[in-house]
């Protein structure tokens, strides 16, 4: 392994949002190490190629990360920059999330062709989302709505509402809209207590090789401890539940304004339409976030989470879903 470098390669997907995030990380690294030549390298992923299928049928969010992670393992790039919510819980044992900069707005946002609240959506309206997590929580709030799987980058999805009028509304992460300067498109935000977010939502994950201490030393300067601990707690809940992409599940960890710091974690598991949902929260000392996460998972299991997740996966396997791309 090289102990010094003059050239540093940041790997990313080619979507506009992914590039914005990678450029942000590259700029931060240049500020930290002005003598480094920092290059942003685009890697096409399976998820970018498969635009007309429901992702959960073919591997879920790992389709957006596995090629980048392989480039990292093969020493073609020095770090991979991902949206933290796309990084699977079972990350390769030779890789690690080495840094998470300050977290953006964690909330989910609705973009409607008409209206500015959940109550404004007409009965039976068609709402697009590729997320089973969002689907279940939306249908629990408004069981009269019809949900359809929607693929494509953020700009394409917005056009399906405002231009092509293929759907009446879509749900997207506020963070991505903010990073792309599209916050003016938002009709309203869901409160995180109303719609629990995906693990890592709003955060950027900088992934490195575990044994590459030189790189880890550089990117560690990008990381914010509060964000890192919160994302780590959320990912632990997912891992402990054995969560996959074929069941609606969400988890959101936050530090409460107390002294000493307390971490609160909210989580839910559900069937596909939200009619059978287990939703719990648990708090504890922030420094013991792993313990807090494990205790919450045990409470979820005691309440029947494993059966709900198993039934939801079976339900999804038998579901034929219309996909709009």
ABEGO torsion letter per residue (X at the ends): XBABBABBBBBBBABAAAAAAAAAAAAAAAAABAABBBBBBBBBBAAAABAABBAAAAGEAAAAAAAAAAAAAAGABABBBBBAAABBABBBAABBBABBBBBBBABBBBBBABEABAAABBBGBBBBBABAAAAAAAAAABAABBBBBBBEBAAAAAAAAAAAGABABBBBBAAAAAAAGAAAABABBBBAAABBBBBGBGBBBBBBBAABAAAAAAAAAABBAAAAAAAAAAAAAAAAAGBBAABBBBBBBBBBBBOBBBBBBBBBBBBAAGABBBBBBBBBBAAAAAAAAAAAAAAAAAAGAAAAAAAAAAAAAABBBBBBX
